[in-house]
Amino acid sequence: MKNFSTTIRGTLFLIILLLLIVPIIQNKFDFIKLEALKGAIKQPEKKYFSLKDWFSGEYQVQEEKYLNETFGFRSWFIRLNNQMEFNLFRKAKANGVIIGKNNYLYEENYIKAYYGTDFIGIDSITHRMQRLKFVQDTLRKLNKTLVLVFAAGKGSFYPEYFPENYKSEKSKTNYEYHIMLAKKFGINYIDFNGYFVEHKNTSKYPLYPQYGIHWSTYGACLAADSMIKYIETIRHIDMPNLYWNDVELADAKETDYDLADGMNLLSRLKGDKMAYPVLKIQSDAGKTKPSAIVVADSYYWCMYGYSFTQALSDNHFWYYNKQVYPEYFKNALETSQVSLQDEIRDHDIFIIMATEATLPDLGWGFIENTYSLFEGIKKKSEFDAEFQRKVLNLCNYIKTDKAWMQQIEKKAILNKVSVDSMVVLDAIWQIQLENKK
């Protein structure tokens, strides 16, 4: 009996010793490849030893933090804990994620947007849309186009799966009033939120995923195609169009599974197959490819780089009107570092896109900044009636001057703008130059 008890104690000691040593070995040699945690995870920096930091206690604090964040098998233990929380208590260990009925996943802001609990007020929305109208009209005078895009929202698309404790009485919403005032003021807009809800039960493939927060990849492709056709109509141009002959059906991935990915579970959540169009785009031959700035939230990532952008000669994505892509990938360029006036001069189309959850901050300062710029120019009388008349007359003359038009066409290619836009820009520059004499 004594030998058996000794054996048990020895075995338990070895198990505990292994539990302590194996993570250290894993951390050092990474002998078992584990999937990294997903989401906004910042790895702590290794604090190098110094006597000064040792005696101040800073080294010990930083080293403890580093070891807690980097020990072997940490990602597996976190996934195990998250899986237990999900299975036993229906809790999502991810910031802002709500688990709805049938395991439909939401972010809390979309539920608030659906019920109107984030409503910013009629006066605020009216003031914003009046400024947007002024910006649109001023851009039109420069032969440029502004388009407001209401991306689809998961709250409006799947309200039937809200958890019971999140349901409330529906009141005024930011989405409803932005739509109403866009119509009233004659602002160019596309309402994908309403379109998706309308076609929810008739679409061949899912327009919104069960485990993602953004529109589905298939839905984003439809939206990109519609945006191209809308711009073609409003600018009277023929752009390269998207099309697909094949659609691959597969388990949800990337943005179709982004909320579930952020939960960092051990096992994958089961769901319906999602559709992934095999995208193609028409040849550029004989087509017009305008340049564009898109000021948007994360919904634009679903079409950035592989769908809508292929129909453009130049596309800058101003992510939340802060980071400038693609430049930010290499140089961390922000909008505060570029000249708004120069960017407006160099682009043909300006798209402001937001989903219902981000409508309270629509434009993220772009509308106000552009309004202030144009209002300041207006006060300097650069865009008064007389100035506009001179620009129009000079534009008409330039188009009759073959030599001048040849120079215009070369400049348009260099600046990646349309020939018509370059004519207007050259006319404005010439008149301003003469006014300075």
Secondary structure as the mmCIF struct_conf table of DSSP 4:
data_model
#
loop_
_struct_conf.conf_type_id
_struct_conf.id
_struct_conf.beg_label_comp_id
_struct_conf.beg_label_asym_id
_struct_conf.beg_label_seq_id
_struct_conf.end_label_comp_id
_struct_conf.end_label_asym_id
_struct_conf.end_label_seq_id
HELX_RH_AL_P HELX_RH_AL_P1 LYS A 2 PHE A 29
BEND BEND1 ILE A 32 ILE A 32
HELX_LH_PP_P HELX_LH_PP_P1 GLU A 35 LEU A 37
BEND BEND2 GLY A 39 ALA A 40
HELX_LH_PP_P HELX_LH_PP_P2 GLN A 43 PHE A 49
HELX_RH_AL_P HELX_RH_AL_P2 LEU A 51 SER A 56
TURN_TY1_P TURN_TY1_P1 GLY A 57 GLY A 57
HELX_RH_AL_P HELX_RH_AL_P3 GLU A 58 THR A 70
TURN_TY1_P TURN_TY1_P2 GLY A 72 PHE A 73
HELX_RH_AL_P HELX_RH_AL_P4 ARG A 74 PHE A 89
BEND BEND3 ALA A 94 ALA A 94
TURN_TY1_P TURN_TY1_P3 ASN A 95 GLY A 96
STRN STRN1 VAL A 97 ILE A 99
HELX_RH_3T_P HELX_RH_3T_P1 LYS A 101 ASN A 103
STRN STRN2 LEU A 105 GLU A 107
HELX_RH_AL_P HELX_RH_AL_P5 GLU A 108 TYR A 115
TURN_TY1_P TURN_TY1_P4 GLY A 116 ASP A 118
HELX_RH_AL_P HELX_RH_AL_P6 ILE A 122 LYS A 141
TURN_TY1_P TURN_TY1_P5 LEU A 142 ASN A 143
STRN STRN3 THR A 145 PHE A 150
HELX_RH_AL_P HELX_RH_AL_P7 LYS A 154 PHE A 157
HELX_RH_3T_P HELX_RH_3T_P2 PRO A 159 TYR A 161
BEND BEND4 PHE A 162 PHE A 162
HELX_RH_3T_P HELX_RH_3T_P3 GLU A 164 TYR A 166
HELX_RH_AL_P HELX_RH_AL_P8 ASN A 174 PHE A 185
TURN_TY1_P TURN_TY1_P6 GLY A 186 GLY A 186
STRN STRN4 TYR A 189 ASP A 191
HELX_RH_AL_P HELX_RH_AL_P9 PHE A 192 GLU A 198
TURN_TY1_P TURN_TY1_P7 HIS A 199 THR A 202
BEND BEND5 LYS A 204 TYR A 205
BEND BEND6 LEU A 207 TYR A 208
BEND BEND7 GLN A 210 TYR A 211
BEND BEND8 ILE A 213 HIS A 214
HELX_LH_PP_P HELX_LH_PP_P3 TRP A 215 SER A 216
HELX_RH_AL_P HELX_RH_AL_P10 THR A 217 ARG A 235
TURN_TY1_P TURN_TY1_P8 HIS A 236 HIS A 236
HELX_LH_PP_P HELX_LH_PP_P4 MET A 239 ASN A 241
STRN STRN5 LEU A 242 ALA A 250
BEND BEND9 ASP A 251 ASP A 251
HELX_RH_3T_P HELX_RH_3T_P4 GLU A 254 TYR A 257
HELX_RH_AL_P HELX_RH_AL_P11 ASP A 258 MET A 263
BEND BEND10 LEU A 266 SER A 267
HELX_LH_PP_P HELX_LH_PP_P5 ARG A 268 LYS A 270
STRN STRN6 MET A 274 ILE A 281
TURN_TY1_P TURN_TY1_P9 ALA A 285 GLY A 286
STRN STRN7 SER A 291 ALA A 296
HELX_RH_3T_P HELX_RH_3T_P5 SER A 298 CYS A 302
TURN_TY1_P TURN_TY1_P10 MET A 303 SER A 307
HELX_RH_3T_P HELX_RH_3T_P6 PHE A 308 ALA A 311
BEND BEND11 SER A 313 SER A 313
STRN STRN8 ASP A 314 TYR A 319
TURN_TY1_P TURN_TY1_P11 TYR A 320 LYS A 322
STRN STRN9 GLN A 323 TYR A 325
TURN_TY1_P TURN_TY1_P12 PRO A 326 GLU A 327
HELX_RH_AL_P HELX_RH_AL_P12 TYR A 328 ASN A 331
STRN STRN10 GLU A 334 GLU A 334
HELX_RH_3T_P HELX_RH_3T_P7 THR A 335 GLN A 337
BEND BEND12 VAL A 338 VAL A 338
HELX_RH_AL_P HELX_RH_AL_P13 LEU A 340 ASP A 346
BEND BEND13 ASP A 348 ASP A 348
STRN STRN11 ILE A 349 ALA A 354
TURN_TY1_P TURN_TY1_P13 GLU A 356 THR A 358
HELX_RH_3T_P HELX_RH_3T_P8 LEU A 359 GLY A 365
HELX_RH_AL_P HELX_RH_AL_P14 PHE A 366 LYS A 379
TURN_TY1_P TURN_TY1_P14 LYS A 380 PHE A 383
BEND BEND14 ASP A 384 ASP A 384
HELX_RH_AL_P HELX_RH_AL_P15 ALA A 385 ILE A 398
TURN_TY1_P TURN_TY1_P15 LYS A 399 THR A 400
HELX_RH_AL_P HELX_RH_AL_P16 LYS A 402 ASN A 415
TURN_TY1_P TURN_TY1_P16 LYS A 416 LYS A 416
HELX_RH_AL_P HELX_RH_AL_P17 VAL A 419 LYS A 436
#
